[in-house]
Amino acid sequence: MVRPDFILRGVPGWPGFLLCVALLAVVGIVDYATGDELNVSILYLAPVFAATWIFGSHAGIAVSIVAALSTVFTGHTFSHQAYQVWEIGIRFATFALFALVIARLKSALGHADERFATVLEGLDVAVYVTGMESGELLYSNEPFRKLFPAGTPPPALPANHRQGEVHEAASGRWFLVHVRPLRWIDGRMARLQIASDITERRRAEALYLQQQEKLALTARLVAVGEMASTLAHELNQPLAAIANYSRGCVRRLRSGDWEADGLLEAMERSAIQAERASSVIQRLREFVARRPPLLEPCDINEVVRDVRSTIEIEAGMHSVRLALDLSSRIPYARADRTLMEQVVLNLARNAIDAMADAPPEERELRITSRASSPDTIEVEVADRGRGVDPALEANLFQPFFSTKPHGMGLGLHISRSIVEAHGGHLWITRNGARGAAFHFSLQSVYA
């Protein structure tokens, strides 16, 4: 619907006066030509409306007087003079009332526009309207004019931009843009856009991620300290084997009773053990390295198998049996392999600690992998320990909250942060009548 205020916009002044006179003249001629055969007095409402809308109620009443008096000059006949006076009075009252109604309507529309404009000007977000096809700026509020003094949105916020987060390169600011189509007052299609400045929020998110990275590094260093005995055991075996092979080679060389094939075999076995020790050190370096997550196709079953030896050593120290139930029908996950190893180790270590008070024959740590949906992979680490008090579950993943006497309360918090950074979720359930099960989900490469 096209509003009359747009049709008559720019008309006031001599053009408006001439318009009213022309309308009066045309209706008067028609009224005179039709005589008593047709009553076309209703057409006088057109010049009354134009005069009222353009010049106000006084002009509308003046035109109403002229329209009412036109009865005298249009050739209408009356059987009595009083009827003519009555006709003039009725016409004037009708036209004048119409003029007053139009004046009130215009005033109400003006106040409504003022209230609406006041609300838009007082918002903290930039609101602007652009033409659907031309991209012409049709309206903008004060926050928009402050952000973009030139009067047009920057290249990062074009007229046809789809809603979402947008980075404005010139100022380095971020905006959240919402877009919806609407019909402008002149009838053409336009686009209403609302741009919220979210720069501070993005900075806070970046700072939070940096803090989480530092916290994750701290947790890894703490975990390295806790893994010291395990690492010593892992390194002791290959180093002891290297020493034995080397002594054997030395004894044979000194005795003079040696064969090249035997020495070569001993040296090859020594090299294999050296590579094994090197891989342990390399895993440790990757574990504590400070770097952004490297998301790539990752076989979560291989992740579990890689940390199996470490888990088995710790489990053996506490008389815990390790059972793996890894599905062969799961897709690769989009994940950082080293960080996933940390999550599995953290959850496994918590499960082993939870079974410290359980009878030795019931101590079982089970790690399960499955595809919970075509694009989601789920890993479950379940124990047969004392379980978790439901009253504590709400705080279980909070930083520095621990149920262990000497725990730092970082393992589960860091594990959840890592999983959520991968777009997944970490949660806890009961493991039957006894124990707890921690689950985490990851998106597959097909998601």
C-alpha positions as CSV (number, residue, x, y, z in Angstrom):
1,M,0.0,0.0,0.0
2,V,1.3,3.4,-1.0
3,R,0.8,6.1,1.6
4,P,-0.7,9.5,0.5
5,D,2.0,11.4,2.3
6,F,4.5,10.0,-0.2
7,I,2.3,10.9,-3.2
8,L,1.9,14.5,-2.0
9,R,5.5,14.8,-0.7
10,G,7.1,17.9,-2.2
11,V,3.8,19.4,-3.5
12,P,3.3,22.3,-0.9
13,G,3.6,25.8,-2.3
14,W,2.3,27.1,-5.6
15,P,2.1,23.6,-7.1
16,G,-0.1,22.5,-4.2
17,F,-2.3,25.6,-4.5
18,L,-2.7,25.1,-8.3
19,L,-3.5,21.4,-7.7
20,C,-6.4,22.3,-5.3
21,V,-7.7,25.0,-7.7
22,A,-7.5,22.6,-10.6
23,L,-9.4,19.9,-8.7
24,L,-12.1,22.4,-7.7
25,A,-12.5,23.6,-11.3
26,V,-12.7,20.1,-12.7
27,V,-15.3,19.0,-10.2
28,G,-17.2,22.3,-10.6
29,I,-17.4,21.8,-14.4
30,V,-18.5,18.2,-14.0
31,D,-21.2,19.3,-11.5
32,Y,-22.4,22.1,-13.8
33,A,-22.5,19.8,-16.8
34,T,-24.5,17.1,-15.1
35,G,-27.0,19.6,-13.6
36,D,-29.9,18.0,-11.7
37,E,-29.5,14.7,-13.5
38,L,-26.5,13.5,-11.4
39,N,-25.3,14.5,-7.9
40,V,-21.5,14.5,-8.1
41,S,-20.9,16.7,-5.0
42,I,-19.0,13.8,-3.4
43,L,-16.2,14.5,-5.9
44,Y,-15.4,17.8,-4.0
45,L,-13.9,15.6,-1.3
46,A,-10.8,15.3,-3.6
47,P,-9.8,19.0,-3.5
48,V,-10.8,19.1,0.2
49,F,-8.5,16.2,1.0
50,A,-5.6,17.7,-1.1
51,A,-5.9,21.1,0.5
52,T,-6.1,19.6,4.1
53,W,-3.2,17.3,3.6
54,I,-0.9,19.8,2.0
55,F,-1.8,23.1,3.8
56,G,-3.7,21.9,7.0
57,S,-7.2,22.0,8.4
58,H,-7.8,25.7,7.8
59,A,-7.1,25.3,4.0
60,G,-9.4,22.3,4.0
61,I,-12.2,24.3,5.6
62,A,-11.7,27.1,3.1
63,V,-12.0,24.7,0.2
64,S,-15.0,23.2,1.9
65,I,-16.7,26.6,1.9
66,V,-15.9,27.1,-1.8
67,A,-17.2,23.6,-2.6
68,A,-20.4,24.2,-0.6
69,L,-21.1,27.6,-2.3
70,S,-20.5,26.1,-5.7
71,T,-24.1,25.0,-5.5
72,V,-25.1,28.5,-6.4
73,F,-23.1,28.6,-9.6
74,T,-23.6,25.0,-10.9
75,G,-27.2,25.5,-12.1
76,H,-29.0,23.3,-9.6
77,T,-32.7,24.3,-9.2
78,F,-34.6,24.2,-5.9
79,S,-38.3,24.5,-5.3
80,H,-37.6,26.8,-2.4
81,Q,-34.7,29.1,-1.4
82,A,-34.5,27.4,2.0
83,Y,-33.7,24.1,0.4
84,Q,-30.7,25.6,-1.4
85,V,-29.4,27.1,1.9
86,W,-30.0,23.7,3.5
87,E,-28.0,22.0,0.7
88,I,-25.1,24.5,1.1
89,G,-25.0,23.9,4.9
90,I,-25.1,20.1,4.6
91,R,-22.3,20.2,2.0
92,F,-20.2,22.5,4.1
93,A,-20.7,20.5,7.3
94,T,-19.8,17.2,5.4
95,F,-16.7,18.7,3.7
96,A,-15.5,20.5,6.8
97,L,-15.9,17.4,9.0
98,F,-14.0,15.4,6.4
99,A,-11.2,18.1,6.4
100,L,-11.0,17.9,10.2
101,V,-10.8,14.1,10.1
102,I,-8.0,14.2,7.5
103,A,-6.1,16.8,9.6
104,R,-6.3,14.5,12.7
105,L,-5.3,11.5,10.6
106,K,-2.3,13.3,9.3
107,S,-1.3,14.5,12.7
108,A,-1.7,11.0,14.1
109,L,0.5,9.6,11.4
110,G,3.0,12.3,12.0
111,H,3.2,11.5,15.7
112,A,3.4,7.8,15.0
113,D,6.3,8.4,12.6
114,E,8.0,10.6,15.3
115,R,7.6,8.0,18.0
116,F,8.9,5.3,15.6
117,A,11.8,7.4,14.6
118,T,12.6,8.2,18.2
119,V,12.7,4.5,19.1
120,L,14.9,3.8,16.1
121,E,17.2,6.7,16.9
122,G,17.6,5.6,20.5
123,L,18.6,2.0,19.7
124,D,22.2,0.9,20.3
125,V,22.4,-0.9,17.0
126,A,22.7,0.4,13.5
127,V,19.4,0.2,11.5
128,Y,19.3,1.1,7.9
129,V,17.0,0.4,4.8
130,T,18.4,-0.1,1.3
131,G,16.7,-0.6,-2.0
132,M,16.3,-4.3,-3.0
133,E,17.7,-3.8,-6.5
134,S,19.4,-0.4,-6.5
135,G,21.1,-0.7,-3.1
136,E,20.2,3.0,-2.4
137,L,20.2,4.0,1.2
138,L,16.6,4.9,2.0
139,Y,16.9,5.3,5.8
140,S,19.5,5.1,8.6
141,N,19.4,5.8,12.3
142,E,21.9,7.8,14.4
143,P,24.1,4.8,15.5
144,F,24.5,3.9,11.8
145,R,25.4,7.5,10.9
146,K,28.0,7.5,13.7
147,L,29.5,4.2,12.6
148,F,29.5,5.1,8.9
149,P,29.7,8.9,8.6
150,A,29.9,8.7,4.8
151,G,26.2,7.7,4.7
152,T,26.7,4.3,3.1
153,P,27.6,1.0,4.6
154,P,31.2,-0.2,4.0
155,P,32.0,-2.8,1.4
156,A,31.7,-5.5,4.1
157,L,28.0,-4.6,4.6
158,P,26.6,-4.4,1.1
159,A,22.9,-4.0,0.4
160,N,22.5,-7.6,-0.6
161,H,24.5,-9.1,2.2
162,R,23.1,-12.2,3.9
163,Q,22.7,-12.1,7.6
164,G,25.5,-13.4,9.8
165,E,28.8,-12.2,11.3
166,V,30.6,-9.7,9.1
167,H,34.1,-8.3,9.5
168,E,34.6,-4.7,8.4
169,A,38.2,-4.6,7.2
170,A,38.7,-0.8,7.3
171,S,38.0,-0.4,11.0
172,G,38.7,-3.9,12.0
173,R,35.3,-4.2,13.7
174,W,32.9,-7.2,13.7
175,F,29.1,-6.8,13.2
176,L,26.2,-9.2,13.5
177,V,23.9,-8.4,10.7
178,H,20.2,-9.4,10.5
179,V,18.3,-8.9,7.2
180,R,14.7,-9.0,6.3
181,P,12.8,-7.8,3.2
182,L,10.0,-5.2,3.5
183,R,7.9,-3.0,1.2
184,W,9.0,0.6,1.4
185,I,6.5,3.5,1.7
186,D,6.7,4.1,-2.1
187,G,5.7,0.6,-2.8
188,R,9.1,-0.8,-4.0
189,M,10.8,-3.7,-2.3
190,A,13.5,-2.8,0.2
191,R,15.8,-4.6,2.7
192,L,15.8,-3.8,6.4
193,Q,19.2,-4.5,8.0
194,I,20.2,-4.3,11.6
195,A,24.0,-4.3,12.4
196,S,25.1,-4.9,16.0
197,D,28.7,-4.2,16.9
198,I,30.1,-7.4,18.4
199,T,33.8,-6.5,18.3
200,E,34.1,-6.6,22.1
201,R,32.4,-9.9,22.2
202,R,34.7,-11.3,19.6
203,R,37.7,-10.0,21.5
204,A,36.5,-11.5,24.7
205,E,36.0,-14.9,22.9
206,A,39.5,-14.7,21.5
207,L,40.9,-13.9,25.0
208,Y,38.9,-16.8,26.4
209,L,40.4,-19.1,23.9
210,Q,43.9,-17.9,24.7
211,Q,43.2,-18.5,28.4
212,Q,41.9,-21.9,27.6
213,E,45.0,-22.7,25.6
214,K,47.2,-21.6,28.5
215,L,45.1,-23.6,30.9
216,A,45.3,-26.6,28.6
217,L,49.1,-26.2,28.5
218,T,49.2,-26.1,32.3
219,A,47.1,-29.2,32.5
220,R,49.4,-31.0,30.1
221,L,52.4,-30.1,32.2
222,V,50.6,-31.3,35.3
223,A,49.8,-34.5,33.5
224,V,53.4,-35.0,32.5
225,G,54.3,-34.8,36.2
226,E,51.7,-37.4,37.0
227,M,53.0,-39.5,34.1
228,A,56.6,-39.4,35.2
229,S,56.6,-42.9,36.7
230,T,54.8,-44.3,33.7
231,L,57.2,-42.6,31.3
232,A,60.2,-43.9,33.3
233,H,58.8,-47.4,33.0
234,E,58.2,-47.0,29.2
235,L,61.7,-45.7,28.6
236,N,63.4,-48.2,31.0
237,Q,62.4,-51.2,28.8
238,P,63.9,-50.0,25.5
239,L,67.0,-48.5,27.2
240,A,67.6,-51.7,29.1
241,A,67.3,-53.7,25.9
242,I,69.7,-51.3,24.1
243,A,72.2,-51.7,26.9
244,N,71.9,-55.5,26.8
245,Y,72.4,-55.7,23.0
246,S,75.4,-53.3,23.2
247,R,77.1,-55.3,26.0
248,G,76.5,-58.5,24.1
249,C,78.2,-57.0,21.0
250,V,81.1,-55.8,23.1
251,R,81.7,-59.2,24.7
252,R,81.6,-61.0,21.4
253,L,84.1,-58.5,19.8
254,R,86.5,-58.8,22.8
255,S,86.4,-62.6,22.8
256,G,87.1,-62.7,19.0
257,D,84.3,-65.3,18.7
258,W,81.7,-63.4,16.6
259,E,79.9,-63.6,13.4
260,A,78.8,-60.7,11.2
261,D,75.2,-61.9,11.0
262,G,74.9,-62.2,14.8
263,L,76.3,-58.7,15.4
264,L,74.2,-57.2,12.6
265,E,71.0,-58.8,14.2
266,A,71.9,-57.5,17.6
267,M,72.6,-54.0,16.3
268,E,69.2,-54.0,14.3
269,R,67.3,-55.0,17.5
270,S,69.1,-52.2,19.4
271,A,68.1,-49.7,16.7
272,I,64.5,-50.8,17.0
273,Q,64.5,-50.3,20.7
274,A,66.2,-46.9,20.2
275,E,63.3,-45.9,17.8
276,R,60.8,-47.1,20.4
277,A,62.4,-44.9,23.1
278,S,62.5,-42.0,20.6
279,S,58.8,-42.3,19.9
280,V,58.0,-42.1,23.6
281,I,60.0,-38.9,23.9
282,Q,58.4,-37.5,20.7
283,R,54.9,-38.2,22.1
284,L,55.9,-36.4,25.2
285,R,57.1,-33.4,23.3
286,E,53.9,-33.3,21.2
287,F,51.8,-33.6,24.4
288,V,53.3,-30.5,26.0
289,A,53.8,-28.5,22.8
290,R,51.9,-25.2,22.7
291,R,50.3,-25.0,19.3
292,P,46.8,-24.5,17.8
293,P,44.7,-27.6,17.3
294,L,45.5,-29.4,14.0
295,L,42.2,-30.7,12.8
296,E,42.6,-33.5,10.3
297,P,41.1,-36.9,9.6
298,C,41.8,-39.0,12.6
299,D,41.2,-42.7,13.4
300,I,39.9,-42.6,17.0
301,N,40.5,-46.3,17.4
302,E,44.2,-45.7,16.6
303,V,44.3,-43.0,19.2
304,V,43.1,-45.4,21.9
305,R,45.5,-48.1,20.7
306,D,48.4,-45.6,20.8
307,V,47.8,-44.7,24.5
308,R,46.9,-48.3,25.4
309,S,50.4,-49.2,26.7
310,T,50.5,-46.1,28.9
311,I,47.0,-46.9,30.3
312,E,47.9,-50.5,30.9
313,I,51.0,-49.6,32.9
314,E,49.0,-47.3,35.2
315,A,46.1,-49.8,35.3
316,G,48.5,-52.6,36.3
317,M,49.9,-50.5,39.2
318,H,46.3,-50.4,40.6
319,S,45.2,-54.0,39.7
320,V,42.8,-52.7,37.1
321,R,42.0,-54.7,34.0
322,L,41.7,-52.8,30.7
323,A,39.2,-53.9,28.1
324,L,38.8,-52.3,24.6
325,D,35.6,-52.6,22.6
326,L,36.4,-50.6,19.5
327,S,33.9,-50.7,16.6
328,S,35.5,-51.3,13.2
329,R,32.6,-49.4,11.5
330,I,33.2,-45.9,12.5
331,P,34.4,-43.1,10.2
332,Y,37.4,-40.9,10.8
333,A,36.9,-38.0,13.1
334,R,38.0,-34.4,12.4
335,A,40.3,-34.0,15.3
336,D,43.7,-33.2,16.7
337,R,45.3,-36.6,17.4
338,T,47.5,-35.4,20.3
339,L,44.7,-33.6,22.0
340,M,42.5,-36.6,21.7
341,E,45.2,-38.7,23.3
342,Q,45.2,-36.3,26.2
343,V,41.4,-36.6,26.6
344,V,41.5,-40.4,26.6
345,L,44.4,-40.4,29.1
346,N,42.6,-38.0,31.4
347,L,39.4,-39.9,31.4
348,A,41.2,-43.3,31.8
349,R,43.3,-41.9,34.7
350,N,40.2,-40.6,36.5
351,A,38.5,-44.0,36.0
352,I,41.5,-45.8,37.5
353,D,41.5,-43.5,40.5
354,A,37.8,-44.0,40.9
355,M,38.3,-47.7,41.4
356,A,40.9,-47.4,44.2
357,D,38.3,-48.6,46.9
358,A,36.7,-51.2,44.7
359,P,37.4,-55.0,45.2
360,P,40.3,-56.1,43.0
361,E,38.1,-58.6,41.1
362,E,35.7,-55.8,40.1
363,R,38.2,-53.3,38.9
364,E,37.6,-53.1,35.1
365,L,38.3,-50.1,32.8
366,R,36.4,-50.4,29.5
367,I,36.9,-48.1,26.6
368,T,34.3,-48.3,23.8
369,S,34.0,-46.6,20.5
370,R,30.9,-46.5,18.3
371,A,29.1,-44.4,15.6
372,S,26.1,-42.9,17.4
373,S,24.9,-41.4,14.0
374,P,26.2,-41.3,10.4
375,D,28.2,-38.1,11.2
376,T,29.0,-38.5,14.9
377,I,31.5,-40.7,16.7
378,E,31.2,-41.5,20.4
379,V,33.8,-42.8,22.8
380,E,32.9,-44.1,26.2
381,V,35.3,-44.6,29.2
382,A,33.6,-46.6,31.9
383,D,34.7,-47.8,35.3
384,R,33.4,-50.0,38.1
385,G,34.2,-47.5,40.9
386,R,32.2,-45.7,43.5
387,G,30.4,-43.5,41.0
388,V,29.7,-39.8,41.2
389,D,27.4,-38.1,43.7
390,P,24.5,-36.6,41.7
391,A,24.8,-33.4,43.8
392,L,28.4,-33.0,42.5
393,E,27.7,-33.6,38.8
394,A,26.8,-30.0,38.1
395,N,30.3,-28.9,39.2
396,L,32.2,-31.8,37.9
397,F,33.5,-30.0,34.8
398,Q,34.3,-26.7,36.6
399,P,38.0,-25.7,36.8
400,F,39.7,-26.5,40.1
401,F,36.9,-28.7,41.3
402,S,38.1,-32.1,42.3
403,T,36.7,-35.0,44.3
404,K,40.3,-36.4,44.9
405,P,42.2,-35.2,48.0
406,H,45.2,-34.1,46.0
407,G,43.6,-33.4,42.6
408,M,43.9,-30.0,40.9
409,G,40.5,-30.2,39.2
410,L,41.8,-29.4,35.7
411,G,41.6,-32.8,33.9
412,L,37.8,-32.9,33.2
413,H,37.6,-29.2,32.6
414,I,40.4,-29.3,30.0
415,S,39.0,-32.5,28.5
416,R,35.6,-30.8,28.0
417,S,37.2,-27.7,26.6
418,I,39.2,-29.7,24.1
419,V,36.1,-31.7,23.0
420,E,33.9,-28.6,22.6
421,A,36.7,-26.9,20.6
422,H,36.3,-29.8,18.2
423,G,32.5,-29.2,18.0
424,G,31.7,-32.2,20.2
425,H,30.3,-32.7,23.7
426,L,31.5,-34.4,26.9
427,W,29.1,-35.8,29.5
428,I,28.7,-38.4,32.3
429,T,26.2,-41.2,32.9
430,R,25.9,-44.0,35.4
431,N,27.5,-47.3,34.6
432,G,24.9,-49.6,35.7
433,A,24.5,-50.2,39.5
434,R,28.2,-49.3,40.2
435,G,30.6,-46.9,38.5
436,A,30.4,-44.0,36.1
437,A,30.8,-43.7,32.3
438,F,32.2,-40.6,30.6
439,H,31.2,-40.1,27.0
440,F,32.5,-37.7,24.4
441,S,31.3,-37.2,20.8
442,L,33.2,-35.9,17.8
443,Q,32.1,-34.9,14.3
444,S,33.1,-37.2,11.5
445,V,34.9,-36.0,8.4
446,Y,31.6,-36.4,6.6
447,A,29.7,-34.0,8.9
